Amino acid sequence: MGSIEVPDERRWGAQTQRALQHFRISSERMPMELILALAEVKRACARVNAGLGRLPPDVGQAIAQAADEVLAGRHPDEFPLS
């Protein structure tokens, strides 16, 4: 697919950036309720998998912390649809 520039201030990766550049088809936003629900699931999975030894503790903690930030409303613009 080739390399692509992702702005430094963004928390998403190359695939999201590609989608934004090539598929600008609406101004629709991801529903906040869905974002919050996914953050809850990610946090729970990170804690369980770290507790079971299937995820390094520092990685589990980082994922849980990121989910907590999302749940606190700190990154509302990091979930674009288009």
N, C-alpha and C positions, 0 to 999 in steps of 0.2 A: 504494500500500500504506500510505501514511502514515508519519509519523515514529515512531521507537521509541527508547527509552533503552537504551543499552548501558553497563553498569557501567564506570567509569573504569579499574578494575584489570584488566579483561579485554582480551585481544588480538584477539578476534574482532569481526566486523562485524554489521550490522543483520540480515542474512539468518539468521545462526546464532542470534541472539537471538530472532528471530521463531519459528524452529523449536523452540527450547527452550521458549518460552512456549505454543506451540500444539500441540506434538506430544510431550508427555511420555508416552511409551508403554512405556518400559523403563528399566532401570538399567544397560543394556549400555554398555561402554566401547569406544572405538576400540582395536584391538590395537596395542600398542606397536611390534611388529615392522613393522606397516604405516606407522605414523607415522614411524619412523626411515627406512624405505625411501623414503617420499615426501620427507623432508627431504634425503636424499642426491640424489635426482633434481632437486629444486628448486635445490640448491646447484650441481650440475653444469650445469644449464640456465642459471642466472644467470651463471656464469663464462663459458660458451661464448658466450652472446648478448652479454654485455658485451665480450668479446674480439672479436667480429665487428662491433661497433658498432651492434648492433640494440637495445641497452639502454644507457642512460647509465651510465658507470662507477660513479657513486655509488649508483645504484639497484641495480646488480648486486652491489656490495659489501654493501649493506644486506641484500639477500636472502640472500647467502651467509653473512653474519654471523648472521642470524636462524636459518638452517638449522643452523649450527654450534652455536648455543645449544640448539636442539631436540635435536640429536645428543648434546649433553653432558647431557641430561636436565633442563634448566632449566625447561621449561614443560609438564609432563605433564598439567595440568588445563585446558589451552587447546584441547583437541580433544574436546569433548563430542558424544555422539550423542543424548542425551536428558537 
